[in-house]
Amino acid sequence: MNQTTALIVLFSAAVLEAAGDAVIRSGLHASTLMFRVVQFLLGGLILFSYGWVVNAPPWDFGRLLGVYVVFFFIVAQLISWLAFSHRPNGAILIGGAFIIIGGFIISFA
């Protein structure tokens, strides 16, 4: 698998994981039982898809974990902001900068 494909797969996995978490979170706060059940089932399906996407390729996931954590952090913060109106504060941005720096160190050292 070439580097571009690996990055696309890792980014897709991060989107699926963060989106699945967000859908389940929405289900926890749903007003009706039917909507809650639908959200839980959809969230479970999305999280299963994440697990399959991230584990299907024959790669050393530990080596690529740094990039994945960076993607997950960025996607999770975007979803938090856009879907739940939780803007990242200064502490999250500073911590996120460390996550991004750490991801580069893990991936390229």
NUTISE-582126 format. One line per field, with one value per residue (C-alpha): residue number from 1; residue in one letter; y, z, x. Coordinates in nm, 2 decimals. Example, Ala and Ser with C-alpha at 12.3 -4.5 7.8 and 13.67 -1.06 7.14 Angstrom:
BEGIN
n 1  2 .
res A  S .
yy -0.45  -0.11 .
zz 0.78  0.71 .
xx 1.23  1.37 .
// end
This chain:
BEGIN
n 1  2  3  4  5  6  7  8  9  10  11  12  13  14  15  16  17  18  19  20  21  22  23  24  25  26  27  28  29  30  31  32  33  34  35  36  37  38  39  40  41  42  43  44  45  46  47  48  49  50  51  52  53  54  55  56  57  58  59  60  61  62  63  64  65  66  67  68  69  70  71  72  73  74  75  76  77  78  79  80  81  82  83  84  85  86  87  88  89  90  91  92  93  94  95  96  97  98  99  100  101  102  103  104  105  106  107  108  109 .
res M  N  Q  T  T  A  L  I  V  L  F  S  A  A  V  L  E  A  A  G  D  A  V  I  R  S  G  L  H  A  S  T  L  M  F  R  V  V  Q  F  L  L  G  G  L  I  L  F  S  Y  G  W  V  V  N  A  P  P  W  D  F  G  R  L  L  G  V  Y  V  V  F  F  F  I  V  A  Q  L  I  S  W  L  A  F  S  H  R  P  N  G  A  I  L  I  G  G  A  F  I  I  I  G  G  F  I  I  S  F  A .
yy 0.00  0.33  0.63  0.82  0.53  0.46  0.83  0.81  0.49  0.64  0.96  0.76  0.55  0.86  1.01  0.68  0.65  1.01  1.01  0.68  0.83  1.14  0.94  0.74  1.06  1.20  0.88  0.91  1.25  1.15  1.25  0.93  0.57  0.49  0.76  0.65  0.29  0.40  0.62  0.34  0.09  0.34  0.44  0.07  0.01  0.31  0.20  -0.15  0.00  0.20  -0.13  -0.30  -0.01  0.04  -0.33  -0.47  -0.34  -0.55  -0.28  -0.21  0.00  0.09  0.27  0.46  0.53  0.88  1.00  0.83  1.01  1.34  1.27  1.16  1.46  1.70  1.52  1.49  1.86  1.95  1.73  1.86  2.21  2.16  1.90  2.00  2.36  2.30  2.52  2.41  2.63  2.73  2.42  2.19  2.39  2.38  2.01  1.95  2.12  1.86  1.58  1.70  1.74  1.40  1.25  1.38  1.26  0.91  0.89  1.04  0.96 .
zz 0.00  -0.10  0.14  -0.01  0.01  0.37  0.46  0.29  0.48  0.81  0.76  0.66  0.97  1.19  1.03  1.09  1.45  1.54  1.35  1.51  1.85  1.76  1.64  1.96  2.17  1.98  2.05  2.42  2.42  2.17  2.27  2.16  2.21  1.84  1.74  2.02  1.90  1.54  1.64  1.85  1.56  1.31  1.55  1.60  1.22  1.17  1.45  1.31  0.97  1.14  1.30  0.96  0.77  1.01  1.06  0.70  0.55  0.61  0.77  1.09  1.25  1.54  1.30  1.15  1.48  1.51  1.19  1.29  1.63  1.46  1.21  1.49  1.70  1.41  1.30  1.65  1.72  1.39  1.47  1.82  1.70  1.40  1.54  1.91  1.91  2.14  2.02  2.12  2.40  2.45  2.64  2.37  2.10  2.30  2.37  2.01  1.90  2.11  1.96  1.61  1.70  1.86  1.56  1.33  1.57  1.58  1.21  1.07  1.32 .
xx 0.00  0.15  0.17  -0.12  -0.35  -0.25  -0.32  -0.66  -0.75  -0.63  -0.83  -1.14  -1.10  -1.07  -1.39  -1.58  -1.47  -1.55  -1.88  -1.98  -1.91  -2.11  -2.41  -2.41  -2.38  -2.68  -2.87  -2.81  -2.98  -3.26  -3.62  -3.79  -3.71  -3.73  -3.49  -3.26  -3.26  -3.20  -2.91  -2.75  -2.78  -2.64  -2.36  -2.27  -2.27  -2.04  -1.80  -1.80  -1.70  -1.42  -1.29  -1.29  -1.13  -0.85  -0.77  -0.82  -0.49  -0.18  0.02  0.22  -0.06  0.17  0.40  0.11  -0.06  0.09  -0.08  -0.41  -0.42  -0.36  -0.64  -0.87  -0.80  -0.87  -1.19  -1.32  -1.27  -1.44  -1.74  -1.76  -1.77  -2.00  -2.24  -2.25  -2.14  -1.84  -1.57  -1.22  -1.08  -0.72  -0.62  -0.76  -0.58  -0.25  -0.29  -0.39  -0.07  0.12  -0.08  0.01  0.38  0.38  0.22  0.49  0.76  0.61  0.55  0.87  1.13 .
// end
